[in-house]
Amino acid sequence: MHINTTKTYKKKRFWAGILLAQFLLFYTFSKLQIVVSFFEKIFEFQKRIHQIFFAWIPFSFGDLLYILLGILLIYLIIKLFKKKTRSSALFNILIILNIVYFTYQVFWGMLYFQTPIIAKLPKTEITLEVRKALALEYLEKSKATRKLVKEDKNGVFVIKDLNSIQQEILNQQKTLPNFISQKESTTTNSFKPSLFGKTMSFTGILGYYNPFTAEAQFNAELPSSYLPFTLSHESSHQLGFAREQEANFIGYLIGVHSKNPELRYSTEYFTLKSLLNSIVEEDEMFVKTALGNYSEEMKRDRLNERKFIAEHQGYLNDFFGFTNNLFLKSNQQEGAITYSYFIDLLVRYKSMNIK
């Protein structure tokens, strides 16, 4: 009995040591650009393989994996509270943590340390006046494009064909400027409605990328004004842009030049809201005036969004907002509620006078 206990202790210490070694190893890798570039190549390879295996499945296989993993961890945690099984449960948890952490870092985690997009854009001053001018520009664009989309019986923007939007996003990936992205686009549609859609509505999470299956999950219950840009954002993760605000910018580039009015409106409207959010603390009256100048159609869409948010407020929203904020900052990103990096990218890009 004593011998078995000693062996188990040594095994636990070994796997705990391996986990610590992984933390140190990947931290070191993150500082070496040549190594990060190697992981970018691994990402392109595994993405193609994963999409071959999982894209054809009609539901989110990645969500199923998360559910199974969650059940397994809950089972092992329960065993931790029983003296007879505590040691073996801890041993198994350490093995799972090692496997998941290693796989995550190889498939995705290292991409947070790619050369940032901002380094590829010219420096310019991000003044309040520049942001105001852009906000007025995207207000007029949103008003014009809004007239081209369909409405439901309540006069709210509604999407009739989500698949055509998904296909348009994949097509638009091929048009990204070479100086910003030389990543490989795909023709494989791997957008999946999340199995956690109803729960997601209470978390403030609109969508997420699964690095273990290369699927782009979205909350199918979102208002239509959110949905196309959310898909565009998640497709940017599928391209290999890990940072959230960079995925927003790539999503912007995908959507803003689209000939699909639904995708273009959702993108323009997101851009307008981001600009107004960046202005409100400095000039609240400007934002109030801009909101008052929304078209009647846009006002209905805004009211629908606010209604959706109000119906799904709660502790889950606060909790996931807090934990997501910590996750973003741990990966050298701004917090979830900060718009400045996306706005910096937008202003720098627009300063190049690119239509």
N, C-alpha and C positions, 0 to 999 in steps of 0.2 A: 504493500500500500504506500509506504514511504517513498519507494523507488518511483512508482507511477506518479505520485504527487510532484516529486522533484523534476521528472521529465516534462510534465505538463507545465510547470512553472517556467522551465527553460524554454519551452516552445512559445509560451506567451511572451516572454521577454524577447525572444528572437523576432517575433512578428511585430512587436511594439518597436523594436530597434529598426526593423526594415521600414516601418511607416515613417519614423523620424528621419531615416536616411533618405527616403523619397522626398520629404519636405525640403531637406537641404539640397538634394540633387536638382530638383526642378527649380528651386530658387536660383541656383547657380546657372542652370540652363537659360532662365529668363533674362539673364544679364549678357548672354552671348548671342549676338544677332545671327551669326552663322548657324548656330544650333536652332534658333527660332525659325530660320528659313527652312531648315531641314524638316521641322514639324509642319510647316506650311505644305510641303510636298506630301508628307504623310496624310495630311488632311484631305488633299485632292484625291489621293488614291482610295482612302477608306470611305470617302463620301460616295464615290462611284460604286464601290462594292456594296455599301449599305443600301443605296437606292435600288440596286438590282434585287437585293434580298427583301426589302421592306416596302418599297413604294407601291407595289401592286396590291398589298393587303388593304382592304377597304376601311379598316379602322386603325387607330394609332397603336401600333405594336409597341412603341416606346412607352406609352402610358401603361400598357399591360405589364411591361417589365418593371416599371416603377411600383405598380400595385403588388406584384409578386415579391419584389425586394422589400417593400414596406411590411408585408405580412410576415416575411422571414425575420426581419429585424424585430418586429413586435414579439414574435414567438421567442426569439433569443433573449430579449430584454426581460420577458416574463420568467424565463429560466434563470436569469441572474438573481432573482429573488428567492430561489430555492437552493439551499445549501449544497445538496447532492449534485446539482447540475450547473452551479455557478461557474466553476472553473472551465468546463468544456464550452459553456455559452460564451464566456469572455474570449476564449481562444478562437471560436468560430467568428465572432464579431470582428476581431482583429484581422483575420484573414479576409473577410468581406471588405472591410475598410481599405485594406491594402490593394485588393483587386480593383475596386471601384475607383479609388483615387488615382491609381496608375493609369487605368483605361481612360478616365476623364482627362488627365493631363496630356496624354499622348494624342487623343482624338480632338481635344478642344482647348484645354487650359492654356497651352503655350501660345495660342493665337492672340491672347490678350496683350502680348508683348511684341507684336508686329510693329513695324514702322508706322507711326500714327499718320492718318490722312492729312492732318494739319501741316505736317512737314512737307507735303507735296503742293501746298497752296501758298500764294504770295501773302506776305504780311500786309496788314492794313489796320487802320484804327477802327475799332468797333464802337462807334459813337451812338449816342441816343438818337440823333437826327437821322443817321443811316438806317437804324432799325425802324424808326417811324416811317421813313419813306418806303422801306420794304413792306411794312405792315399794310400801308395804304395800297401798295401795288398788289399784294396778295388778297386784300379785301376785294378789290375790283375784279381780279381773276376769279376768285371764288364765286362772286355774285354772277359773273357771266357763265361760268361752267355749270353752276347750280341749275340754271334754266334748261340745261341739256339732259338732265337725268330724270328718271321716273319717280313718282310719288305713290304712297299708299292712300287710302281713303281719308286719312287725316292730314294729308298734304306734307307728309314727312318723306324724305329721301329713302328709297327702298331699292335694293339690288334684285334684279330679276334673274341674272345668270352669273353665279359666282365662279363657275368653271371658266368662263371666257375671261374673267378678270385674272384668274390664276395663270391662264395661258399667256395673257398679255404681259404679265410680270416676268414670266420666263423669257419671252421674246425681248422685252426691254432690257434684260440683263446684258444682252449682247451689244447694247448701244452705249454702255458706260464708257466715259473718256479713258483712253489708255493711260494717261498720265496719273490717273487716280486708281484705276483697277486693271490689272492684267490677269485676274482670277478667271478660272474656267467656268463659264455658264453651263447650264444644263437644260435639256429638253424634257427631263423627267419631272412630272408633277408629283411632288411628295408633300403637298399640303394636306393636313389632316385636322378635322375638328377634334378638339380635346375631349377625352372621356370624362374630364373633370369640369366640363363647361359650367354647370350650375354652381359649383363651388367657386370657380374662377371669378364669377360675376361678383362675389362677395370679397374678393382679394385685391381687386384693382389690377390684376394681371390680365393683359389683353391677349397675349400669345407667348410662346416660348419655343426654343429650338432644342431638340433632343440630340445631343452629340453621340449617343450610342446607336442611333438608328438613322440619323440624318433626316428626320422628319421635322416639318415645321407645323407645330400645333397652334390652333387659334380657337378662341372662344366664339362658337357659332351663335351665341345669344347676344353678341354685341350689336349696338345700333349700327345701321348701314354706313353712317358717316365715319365710324371708326374702322370698319372692317377692311376695306381695300388697302388702306395704308398699313394696317397691322400685318396683312399678308405680305406687303412689299417689304416691310421691316424684317419679318421673319425670313423672307427669301434672301435678304442681305446676310443673315447669319449662315444660311445654306451656302452662300458664296464663300464664306470664310471670314467675314467681318465680325469679330467677337464683341468689341466694345459697343455698348448700347447706343450711345449718341452717334457713333460712326455708322451703325446700322440704320439709324434714323436718316442720316445724310444720304447714304446709298439708296435707301428707300425713297427719299425725296427725288434723287436723280432718276430712279426708275419710273416714278409716277408722274413727275411734273411735265415730262415731254410726251406722255402717252396720248395716243389718239382715242383711248377709251375714256369717255367723259366721267364715268363713275370712279375710276382709279385716279384720274387727274383731279377731280373735285375733292376727293378724300385727302389727297396729298396737299393740294393748295390750302384746304381748310386746316389741316394739321399744321402746316407752316405758318399760317396766319395766327392760330392759337398759340404757337410756340413764341412767335414774335411778341404778341401781346403780353404773354406771361413774362417775357424778359423786360418789358417796358413798365409794367404796372406799378412796381415799387418806386420808380423814378417819376412817372407821370400818370397818375391814376385817372385824371380827367381825360387824357388822350384815349385811354383804353375804353372808358365809358362812352365817349363819343363814337369810337370805332364800333363798339357793340351796338350802339343805337343806329348806326349806318348799315348794319347787316340788312340784306334783303329780307322780305317777309318769309321767303322760303328758308333762308339760312336761320332766321330766328326760330322757325318751327323745328329745325334740326337741332339747334342749340337747346331748346326747351326739352326735346326728346332725350338728348344726352344727359341733361341735368336730372330729368326724371329717372332715367336708368341708374344714375349714380346714387340718387336719394333713396331709391328702392333697395339698394345693395350696400348701404353703409353699415358698418358694424365693426366688431372686434377683429374679425379676420382681416378686414381691409387695413386696419391699423397695424396688425401684427405682420402681415406680408409686406406692407410698405416699409416697416422698420427693418425686417430681415433682408429685403431686397436692397435697401440702402446700404446695409453693412456689406452685403456681397459685392455690390458695385465698387465700394471704396476699397475692399480687400483686393480687388483686381485693378487697382490704380485707375479707377474711373470716378466721375463725379456721382453724387447721390442721385437717386431716381427722380427727385423733384426739381433738379437743376437743369435748365435748358441752355446754359451759356455755351457749352462746347458745340452743340449742334448749331447754335446761332453764329458762333465764331466761324465754323466751317461754311455755313451758308453765306455770310457776308463776304468772306474771303473769295469764295467761288464766284459770287455775283460781281465782285470788284473786277473780275477778269472780263466783264462785259460779254459773258456767254449767254446766249438767248435760250 
